[in-house]
């Protein structure tokens, strides 16, 4: 378990479905909240005061003791109506039928079918329910109290520790305790949603939780989330697109088509959000025709509601539409409707003004861009965007200075960075008819920054259509420049190395990675850089990288040198840019 100040990542993920749930897995996967415990405790006390009858008394198993004085149960057993462990399952079923109100007989039957609690140190563990997630009960024991009983459960007789995080930090494990989810979450869906919250960028934890509060009750929204999560999971695990991603994408389309026939739902928040998720899937899958069709439908739906600012879901719908536009900024910008090209306005002010006024983690990393601009290489606009990225990363990216408050604006700021990059290219292209070598060099830096924002900040899969097309355009622009002479030495050479590292890091296939790495080593040797640690320092100078990006995302950074400053693992002596077996590829 990896814990930060206000949020907890839980390895077990969300509760498993009713198909294939192991015993006690729901209890182990709960994120216990102190605030939720207090609410449930108040409900339990109110119910206990109003119902002081045989429903909350222990009925002993021995029929000869029926006339004896009935003892009160513990508070947790009173509230939940759970009988103590007994040797006879039939007797336990009989007791449940006698003590619970008629409205709860079916629920008691489900609990007894799943099995009663064992006596060997597992008296408090939760019981599996045959049909899956917990259901809201009638006027007797409530589903909330069963969740409380499960939260108290633990291994052995020792009580489980409570997580003192606020209710806003509750993750997927309390997503659907009362079986209100619009989509049945099986084992695969649980795995995808866990990946969606834990393996994808941790910088977007709070926005994803806000979005999920609305998506959980809408089949189209939830299928759209599952489609994106399944696609990213398959790209990272099998380097391909899974059938599950296509299935949930088709379910989203099917739900939207049904809602379009209903005038009351045609322009609802759920339909607009589902279409937005479909557009993002088209960007990942590479279906340009469907992208144009659904993005146009998205623009018309937003206009019918009065514009982006009139959309609901606490600004999440505007953010989703803006993400669709920002994702197409590099590859399909000409296909974006003019009404959607400026979701945040013209952005005529400096990019650094969007960054919260927080002290940067290491301001020296941003000074390299200002020093570089003295040569006249970077335009003022590109310099401003690069400095803003460094400053924004210094606010949000460091795990050692966890800042959840800035997560809510991080997604919009990333969208603005991508849009500023394409606005800059449009302004420069209108003033020039033919690109020079200097223009190609600036285009390399612009595309490298855009690729970094999408792949290493937004966690767009490296094998998705969006990443591959952006990477190919970056490679084309890179080889239109003179790698040996145009970039020169010194700081321009360092920028070239940074661009080439970005290019090589996006190559997932081994052959492409070897070619990119060979060219990277050749260029580094020409510039006098012979050690990997020096190259790493250069990369850090021009790009704010955290240890998570180095360790999990960058293919070339796996085995060369330390992963971060905090990593004390042994390193290779005189670690070079490429391993020894690949040095034969290098042309001196």
Order of alpha helices (4+ residues) and beta strands (2+ residues): beta-beta-alpha-alpha-alpha-alpha-alpha-alpha-alpha-alpha-alpha-alpha-alpha-alpha-alpha-alpha-alpha-alpha-alpha-alpha-alpha-alpha-alpha-alpha
